[in-house]
């Protein structure tokens, strides 16, 4: 089969690689239809690592995908050949203390698509996944929308963890796919007062059109001053979706006493810092968000019902042969890209 393979830093080649085969009777062979380019994929593309997870080239990236069931194991009962599915990229063991506690996202034996040392990615024609990672869509959403279910599920999980309510005031720092997913998920909880920021002007414009009451860029304005001028009491919740020291600092400044800082963005550096005095005096709660525990089906249902409009995030589409062009665009934040997807 064909696969787009990372062969070095910022190097990608279209290669023929062995087609995967079903090994367990609960496995599903999937024909990949569309793949999304995620910020974490770009981390591997640009630097070859995220934290301790280091790529050993050659390596296939990609973890956001929709697919068609091509073959099923003898004991598969949830899908059948020909079904359109959304793929949950996290493969949990279901046996450890974390899984038994309902925390499959922190499973001690977790394997995640495109995570070095765990499982290769989906930027290829076929992958094999356990049946519990295959969510049939029954034609309720398109394959393109299916790609968005992975990042949108993270937004759903983050908003759930933040315990937002309709009368709350929130800020989302970073208006890429994850930040915009948090926006849409919060709107689904009837939150109306949402402030958003981003360094890319086109993303700021998209955030405004998507329903943010205010959106601005730190490139031309003091974000904290601009928001606090309108909301002097501060934010109830801040979603940090950029993974930058500046946005972490802005989040602490923007929160009211007793506020909640949701950390979703993945920093490129090994350490970040906080000013303890400011956190202590405000009694800020900091919550780390680890992917999208048990929220994939909710994401599918919200999109299918029309309660969640995510189509506006799909800004660029590429043929499989142009995958590296897609990665370069996302890495450089070119042409106002929000979500680039690749068709196989």
N, C-alpha and C positions, 0 to 999 in steps of 0.2 A: 504494500500500500504506500501511498505518498504521505510524507510528513514534512512540515517545516521544522527544521532542527537548529537549535542554537549550537554553533560550533566555536564560539568565542565571544568576547565582549563586542556587542553591536554587530555580530556576524550571524547570519541566518541563511540556511541552505535548504532547498527543496530536494529531499532525498527519498529513495525507495527504502523502506524498512519492513521488517517482518510484520505481517498482520497478526494481531492478537487473537488468541483462541480461548474459548470457554474452558476453564479448568475445574470450577466447582458447579454443582448442580443447581446452585442458586444464582449463578452468574448470568449476565445479559450481554450479548454482543450488540454494540450500537454503531450505526452509521451516523457519523457526525454531520450535522447540517450547517450550523452557524457557530462561530466562536467569537467571544468578546475579548477585547484587549483591555486588561485590568492594570491598574497601577502597580500591583505586585509583580505581574508579568514583566512590566517595564523595568522594575528594580533588577530582576534577574538579567534582563537584556542589557541594561546599562552598566551594572556593577558585578553581576554574577553571584549575588548573594543577598539575603535578608537576614540580618543578625548572624546567628551561627550556621544558618542553612546556606551552604555553598554549592553552586552548580559544578558538577563534574561533566565537562563537555565530551561528547555531544549530548544534548538534552532537549526534550520536547516540552515546551511551556504551554500555558493555556488551561484555565479551569472553569471558565464560563461557557457553557455550551447547551445547545438543543440538539436533539438527535432522533433518529428513527430506529426502532427495534429491528435488528436484522436476524437474530437467532437467540434462543433462550435455553437455559439449562433445564434438566428434567424436572426439577422441583420448583421452578418459577411459576408463581400463581398470580402475580400482580400486574404483569404486562404480557402482551403477546406480539408475535411478529407483525410488523406494520404499524404499531402504535407510535405516535409522536410523543416524545417525553422531554421533560426538563431534567437535567442532570444535577444532582446534589454532589458537589465535588469532595465532600468529607466522608471518609469511610471509617466508621467507628467499630470498636471491637464488641460492644454491647455486653461485655463481661466484667469490666473493671469497676471500681467503686464510683468513678465519675459517671460512667454510662448508667449504672444502676441508680444514681442520684438524679438522673435526668439531665446530666451535663455532658452529652455526647460531644459537644464542641471542645471540651477539655479532656477528652478520652486519653488515657495514658498510652494507648497503642494506636492513636489516630494516624491515618494515612490520608493525605490530601493531594489531589491532582496537581501536578507541576511543582510539588514541594520536594526539593532534593533529598534523596535518601528515603523517600516515601513512595511516590508514584509519579510516573511521567505524565505529561499533560495531554490535552485533547486537541492540539493543533495538528491533527492528522485525520485520516479518513475513517478509522475505526478505533474504538476503545472498548474495553470490557469493564463493567461495573456490577456490583452486587445489586440484586433486584430492589433492595430498599432505597437505593440511591436514584432510582428511575421513577419519576413522577409523571404518569400519563396525563396528557392535556385534553384528550377527547375532542380536539379541534376547537376548544374554547379560546385559545390564544394562538398567535402565529409563532412560527419558529423564531422569528426575530425578537418577539416579545419574550419568548422562552429564554433567550440569552440574558435578558435583563432581569430575570427572576433571581439570579444569584446575587447581584449587588443590591437589588431591591429587598431581598430577604434580610440582608444585613441592616438596611434602614428600618425594616419592620422590627427586627430584634432589638436594635438600639433604642427605638422609640418605646418599645415595650419595657425595656430595662430602665428607661428614664422616668417611667410612670407619669407621662404627660397627661394633662387634662385640657379641655377646651379653652379655659380662661387663662392658661399659662402664657408667658412670654418667653420665647426661645430664640437663640442665635445659633446659626450653623456656619462654622468657619471652614470654608472650602466648598466650592460649588461644582465639584466634579460629580461623577456618577453616584458616589456614596453620599455626598452632601445632598444632592438633589433627591436621592432615594429617601433620606431622612425627612426632607421637606414633604414629599408626597405621603409618606407614612404618617407624619404628624398631622397633615391636613385630613387624613383619614380618621384621626382622633379629634377632629373639629378644632384644632389649634389654628387660630387666625393670625396671631401676632408673631410673625417669623421674620427675623433679620438674617441676611446672608452676606458673605464676603468671598472674594476670590481675587487673585492677582491678575487673572485673565479677564479682560473687559467683556469679551463675548459671553463668558460664563456668567458674569454679573448681569448682563442683559437677559440671558435665558432665565436666571433666577427670578428676575422681576416679572417676566412674562408668565412664569410658573406659579406666581402667587405670593412671593415674598413682599412684605409691606415696605421693605427697604433693602437695597442691596448696594454694596460699594466695594471699592478696591483699596487696599493699603498702599498701593502704588502712588495714589494721588491724595489720600486723606488719612487722618488719624481715625482709625476704625472705632476705637474705644470712645473717643470724644464724640464722634458723630452719632453713635448709638446711644450713649448715655445722655446726650442732649435731648433725645426724644424719650428716653426711658431712664430717668434719673434714679429710680429705685433699683435698677438692674434687672438681669435676666433670671428666670427660674431655672432654666436648663441651658447649657451650651454644649453643642455637639462639635467636637474638634475632629475635623475630617481631612486635615492637610498633613499632619505628622510633622509640623514645624515648631521650633522653639517659640517663634513669634506668636503663633496662634495659641499655643499653650498659655503664654503670658497674657494674651488678650482675653482668653477665656476666664482666667482668674479675675481679671479686672472687671469684666462685664457682669459676673455673677453677683446676685444679691446675697446677703447673709443666709446661710442654709441652702444655697443653691447646689446644683449637681453638674459636674463636668464629666461628659461622656467622651472617653478617648477611643477614637475609631481609626484615625489616620496612622499609618505605619511610618515612623521616623526612619530616615536613611542613616542617622548616626546612632551610635551605641548607647549614648546617655543623653537625657534631657534633664532640666532642672526646674524647680519651683521655688518661690519665695515663701518659706514656711510661715512667716509672720502674717502675710496676707491670707493664706489659706486657713490658718488657725483662728484669726480674729473673725473671719466670716463663717467658720465651721463648714467649709466646703467639703462635699462628698465627691470623691473621684472614682469613677467606674470605668474599668477597661472592658471594651467590647471585643469579644473573640468570635469573629465570623457570625453565623446565623443560626444558632441552635433551634431546631424544630420549627423554622419559620418559612421553609420553602413552599409548603402547601398553602400557607396563608398568603404568600406573595402571588402564587398562581391564581388563587381564588379572588383576590382583590383586583388583579388586572382583568380577569375574565368577567367580573361583575360590573366593570366600568367604574368602580369606586376609586381606582388608582390609575391615573393617566401617566404612563411612563414613556410613551412613544416619542415625546419631544427630546428625550435624551439621545436617541439614535441619530447622530449627526453625520456619520461617514460610513460607507460600505465599501468593502474591497473584495476582489477575487482572491482565491487561495494563493495564486501565483504572486500576488502583490502584498503578501503578509508583512514582509520587512518594511515596506512603505507605510503600512498601518502602524507598526511599532515606532518608526521614526517620527511619524506625525504625533502620536500620543506622547512620546518622550519629549518632544519639543513644544508641546501645547500649540501646535500649528493650526491655522485656519479655524480657530474657535472650536476645536474638537472637544466634545464631551464624551461620547461613547463611539468608538470605532468597532465595527464588527466585520468578520471575515466569513465569506460564503465558501463552503466546500462543494 
